[in-house]
Amino acid sequence: ITPYKGDAARDPAYRRFNDYHAVKRVKIKHAFGVLKGCWHSLRGLSIRINSPEQDHERVTKWISACILLHNLLA
């Protein structure tokens, strides 16, 4: 989701949404930082994408495995 920009961002309701959106985005970035700090394989997840479907599935499973292990070990 993109935050509101321009004239719409001046409306108090949209401004509240943008603030809420920014707070959540920062928390998500921090979560990724924690995961990358614990699992160095995520830092340079350098997978050459030859077949997008297979590679996307493999990357998704790899990230899910790191999240699962992190939750089990924490």
N, C-alpha and C positions, 0 to 999 in steps of 0.2 A: 504494500500500500504506500502510495506517495503522499507526503504531507501537502496540505493546501498551500498554494502560492499566490502571489499577487493580491488583488483586491479581496479575494475570499479570505485570505489569512488575517484580514483586519477584523473580521466578525468575531466577537467573543467566543461563540460556540466553536468555530473553526480553530481559533487560537488555542482553546482548551484541548481540542483533539490533537493539534500539532504538538502541544506540550506532553500530552499523554503518550503520543506516538514516539517522541524523542526519548522519553524515559525508558520505554519498553525496548527501543532499539539499542540503547546503551547496555541494558541488562543482557540482551542477547549477545552483543559483542563481547561482553565480559565472560559469558558462559563459553563462547568459542575460544577465548583466550585461555581460560582454565583448562579446557580440553587439550588445546595445543601445547600447553605447558606440561601436562601429564603424559601425553602421547605424542612423542616426537615424530612419529610416522605421519601425523596429520599436518605437520608444518609444511612439508614439501610433498604433499600428495600429488606427486608428479606422475600422472598416468596419461600416457599418450592415447588420445581418443581416436581409435581406428573405426570401431563400430559403436556408435553412440548408445545404443540400447544396452549392449553387454557391459560396456565400460561404466555407464551411468549406474547400472544395477550393482556392479562390483564396488564402486566408490560408495554408494549408499549403504551397502552391507558393511563395508569397512568402517564407516563413520558410526553406524549403529552398534557395531561390535565394541568400538572404543567407548561409546556412551554407556553401554551395558556394563562393561568391565569397570568403568569409572564409578558407576552407581553401586556395583557389588563390593568394590574395594574401599569405598569412602565410608 
